[in-house]
Amino acid sequence: MIRLSYASTAIKEFSPENLLALLKTCRTNNGVKNITGILLYSHDTFFQVLEGDEATVESTFESIKKDKRHKDVTLIEKLPITERAFPYWSMGFEKLGSKELSEMEGLNNFFENDFTPAGFAAHKHIIGPLLAHLRSKLVKQVTVESHEELPMQHEDPFIQLLHRTIRLGVKFLALLMVMVILFGIIDVVYVIFEKITQPPFMLLTINDMLETFGAFLAVLIAIEIFLNITLYIRSDVIPVKLVVATALMAISRKVIVFDYKHLPAEYVSASALVLVALGITYWLVQKKE
Ligand SMILES: Cc1cc2nc3c(=O)[nH]c(=O)nc-3n(C[C@H](O)[C@H](O)[C@H](O)COP(=O)(O)O)c2cc1C
């Protein structure tokens, strides 16, 4: 087996559609030929790694060289390998933006000045770190994509049956939650109706308004919980942010209807502390995204 890498310049900028079409060809052809690798596109420059049987990689590279969509096709490296760096990708793809390029450790200067076929040829030492970076990025994507809380497919049929049962249970909970939301809406209407039909008629006092807000927020919390439930049956999502948001809303709801004259100071302080902790958590989760 060999690993061959080259860089080239696009004749004209590749639109997302053109890139997608190119990738489709690569993946179909390479899948048949058992070629794996990665294609990088940035600043009108392609950098591609092809791995596989020597003769197959060579002949594919020959047809790539003849492709009229790019020029200055420059061979960067060709070496024998015993193991593939991109075993799962018939052609992994990365369209790197300037921000990401400048953040790559040890590679930022290269990308600023030399992201061209000639630059790649002159700085072969960056190939190693670059491949390591791309590989870890692709591996991360695969692990995120394959994260599934309750997979429908499982090698053990009994576990699979259990997962299906839990999924059904979650769907039932979601249905119940919709009913709770509907009842909550009816409650909001009822609270408003009750307040305006009591003296003073057609007027809401501050206390009435606070109680009405409480009823509104209860419905919003129910909707958040519904979203939490449904997210559970989706793959790839751990709804940390939503859970924190729901908790924030629930505690805010309490704060809005606090009766400060009768509540002990410790209770109010503890609630404030929880609110601050949740706020910081939400901010951190948001920042990470
Ligand atoms: C930057 C670039 C990378 C390419 N990479 C591959 C590749 O990995 N595999 C492949 O079969 N074709 C690749 N191609 C396309 C080939 O040049 C050629 O169009 C294709 O192999 C023809 O396939 P077809 O006969 O199925 O149309 C690439 C083209 C460009 C411009």
Ligand as a Chemical Component Dictionary entry (heavy atoms), coordinates in Angstrom:
data_LIG
# 
_chem_comp.id                   LIG 
_chem_comp.type                 NON-POLYMER 
_chem_comp.pdbx_formal_charge   0 
_chem_comp.three_letter_code    LIG 
# 
loop_
_chem_comp_atom.comp_id 
_chem_comp_atom.atom_id 
_chem_comp_atom.alt_atom_id 
_chem_comp_atom.type_symbol 
_chem_comp_atom.charge 
_chem_comp_atom.model_Cartn_x 
_chem_comp_atom.model_Cartn_y 
_chem_comp_atom.model_Cartn_z 
_chem_comp_atom.pdbx_ordinal 
LIG C1  C1  C 0 -9.248  18.038 -6.713  1  
LIG C2  C2  C 0 -9.777  16.801 -7.339  2  
LIG C3  C3  C 0 -9.741  15.598 -6.632  3  
LIG C4  C4  C 0 -10.226 14.410 -7.200  4  
LIG N1  N1  N 0 -10.165 13.242 -6.490  5  
LIG C5  C5  C 0 -10.625 12.102 -7.033  6  
LIG C6  C6  C 0 -10.569 10.884 -6.328  7  
LIG O1  O1  O 0 -10.111 10.807 -5.200  8  
LIG N2  N2  N 0 -11.077 9.786  -6.926  9  
LIG C7  C7  C 0 -11.607 9.811  -8.172  10 
LIG O2  O2  O 0 -12.052 8.775  -8.662  11 
LIG N3  N3  N 0 -11.700 10.968 -8.855  12 
LIG C8  C8  C 0 -11.220 12.101 -8.335  13 
LIG N4  N4  N 0 -11.312 13.284 -9.017  14 
LIG C9  C9  C 0 -12.031 13.291 -10.273 15 
LIG C10 C10 C 0 -11.175 12.768 -11.411 16 
LIG O3  O3  O 0 -10.315 13.771 -11.839 17 
LIG C11 C11 C 0 -12.073 12.346 -12.550 18 
LIG O4  O4  O 0 -12.946 13.393 -12.857 19 
LIG C12 C12 C 0 -12.864 11.137 -12.182 20 
LIG O5  O5  O 0 -12.050 10.127 -11.673 21 
LIG C13 C13 C 0 -13.648 10.635 -13.391 22 
LIG O6  O6  O 0 -14.573 9.713  -12.921 23 
LIG P1  P1  P 0 -15.741 9.186  -13.864 24 
LIG O7  O7  O 0 -15.038 8.534  -15.015 25 
LIG O8  O8  O 0 -16.487 8.245  -12.989 26 
LIG O9  O9  O 0 -16.535 10.408 -14.258 27 
LIG C14 C14 C 0 -10.793 14.453 -8.499  28 
LIG C15 C15 C 0 -10.842 15.660 -9.171  29 
LIG C16 C16 C 0 -10.338 16.828 -8.624  30 
LIG C17 C17 C 0 -10.418 18.118 -9.370  31 
# 
loop_
_chem_comp_bond.comp_id 
_chem_comp_bond.atom_id_1 
_chem_comp_bond.atom_id_2 
_chem_comp_bond.value_order 
_chem_comp_bond.pdbx_ordinal 
LIG C1  C2  SING 1  
LIG C2  C3  SING 2  
LIG C2  C16 DOUB 3  
LIG C3  C4  DOUB 4  
LIG C4  N1  SING 5  
LIG C4  C14 SING 6  
LIG N1  C5  DOUB 7  
LIG C5  C6  SING 8  
LIG C5  C8  SING 9  
LIG C6  O1  DOUB 10 
LIG C6  N2  SING 11 
LIG N2  C7  SING 12 
LIG C7  O2  DOUB 13 
LIG C7  N3  SING 14 
LIG N3  C8  DOUB 15 
LIG C8  N4  SING 16 
LIG N4  C9  SING 17 
LIG N4  C14 SING 18 
LIG C9  C10 SING 19 
LIG C10 O3  SING 20 
LIG C10 C11 SING 21 
LIG C11 O4  SING 22 
LIG C11 C12 SING 23 
LIG C12 O5  SING 24 
LIG C12 C13 SING 25 
LIG C13 O6  SING 26 
LIG O6  P1  SING 27 
LIG P1  O7  DOUB 28 
LIG P1  O8  SING 29 
LIG P1  O9  SING 30 
LIG C14 C15 DOUB 31 
LIG C15 C16 SING 32 
LIG C16 C17 SING 33 
# 
